[in-house]
Amino acid sequence: MDSLRRRVDRVVDDIRHGRHIEAYVFFLLGAALVGLGLFDLVGTRGMAQFTVGALALLVFRTAAPPEPPPASPDEVLRRREDLGPLSLLLDGARDLRVYGPTAINVLAGAEDLRRQILRRGGTVRFVLLDPAPRTVAHAAAQLDDNLDLGAALQSALGALRRLEGEPGFACRRLPFNPGFSLLVVDGDSPDGKLVVEFHGFGDGTINERMHLFLDRRTSPHWYVYWLGRFDALWAAALPGAGPALPGADTGSGSGPSVPGPSVPGPSVPGPSVPGPALPPADDGDPQAVPR
């Protein structure tokens, strides 16, 4: 009984998604003709025509390329090193959306974002953790301990402050860590793609985390779902990068420091005070997903 139910569910799913429609139509027509033939309501000519049509369909199906097998989990669940450098994902991008506790691996190329996306009329949105001590302490208890989260976050927020004022740029701060990082490239485009990085608990390094790679063509349902998660994070976040804290590193990039957030909210500019340099990623090479 369970086997029959599974077959019925598969047929319903095929019809709902437009798969094998011609095969099901010929099956229903064949069943109907056999039923009518029992009562001599269909002549030999009609049966012969149907048989020729069914054979033609069979030949066509055998000549058509086979459908690709369903993707295995390892094809969509990857390691960080499998995703390659960020530059490959951002090649030709017009829109970038990022959430990460510090997004440090993406912000290491902040000037590239300015040049390759913002100066070409694109849009960039970042959400990082709010640097409130309680928020940082809670996130640090969950994440790997091979990085000073507070110092890295202040350096990352300094990089965001240097981008504020650029047309198309906006940033916000989240007062909690949702347990994943998210990078979206050209989210509303048919060629859009995104990477979800799941935060474990007590990981030795960020390279141990599971990464989910999705695009709109191969996984439209879950792509739209995770795209909506960024919108939800954005709505829950506080506007702007916030004021520079005393002793925080705002960086020394080539771009000018423009006070004031690019989204509505008070602007509290802070002085640029020398501090620790931006820590490198674990493997020394900025990768495709925010930290």
Residue, then its C-alpha position, 0 to 999 in steps of 0.5 A: m500500500d505504501s509503495l502504491r501511495r509513493r507512486v501516486d505521489r510521484v505522478v502527482d508531483d510530475i504533473r504539478h511540475g510538468r514532467h512526463i506529461e506526454a507519457y501520462v496523456f498516452f497512458l490515459l488514452g491507451a487505457a480509455l481505448v482498451g476500455l472502449g475496445l472491450f465494448d467494440l466501440v473503437g475500430t481496428r483503424g483507431m487502435a492502429q493509429f494510437t499504436v503508431g502514435a505511442l511507438a513514435l513517442l517511445v522512439f522520441r523519448t529514447a532519442a532525447p537526452p536523459e534527465p540529470p539525476p537528482a543532485s547529491p547532498d555533497e553537490v550543494l553542501r560544500r566546504r569553504e575551500d570548495l567555493g573559491p575566492l570572492s572575486l569569482l562570485l562578484d565578477g560582473a555583479r550589480d547587487l551584493r547583500v551580505y550578513g556575517p557577524t563580522a563579514i571580515n573576509v568580504l570586507a577585506g576587499a572593501e575597496d574592490l566593492r567600491r570600484q567594481i560595484l558601487r562606482r558602476g551604479g550597483t548596490v551593496r548592503f551589509v548587515l553585521l553584528d551590533p558591537a554591544p558587549r552583550t551581543v558580542a559575548h553571546a556570539a563569541a560563545q557560539l563561534d570558533d575562538n581563534l579570533d578576537l571577535g570584538a576587535a575584528l568586528q570593530s575593524a569591519l565596522g570601520a571598513l563600512r564607515r569608509l564606504e558610507g556616503e557612496p551612492g548605492f551603499a547601505c549598512r545595518r547592525l543586528p543585535f543578535n546572531p541568527g546562526f548563519s551567514l549569508l551572501v547574495v549576488d544579484g539576488d533579483s536576477p535570473d542568474g542570481k546566486l547565494v551562499v549560506e554558511f551555517h554556524g556550528f557550535g565550538d568549531g575549531t575553525i571557520n573552514e569546518r562549517m557547512h556551506l549551502f550554495l544555491d541559485r535561482r535556476t536549480s533550486p527556485h523554492w529554497y533560493v527565494y526562501w533564503l533571499g527572504r531571510f536577508d530581507a528579514l535580517w535587514a528589517a530587524a537590524l539597526p540603521g548605519a554602522g554606528p559611531a566609532l568607539p574609542g580605540a576602534d580601528t577605522g582603517s586607513g583605506s584609500g577612500p575618504s571617511v564620510p560620516g553618517p549612515s546611508v539609511p535614516g538614523p542619527s549620525v554620530p561620527g567618531p574620530s579615527v584612532p589607530g588600532p589593531a589591523l584587520p585580522p586575516a582569514d584562517d587560510g590567509d586568502p579572502q574566500a566567498v562567504p562572510r565570517 
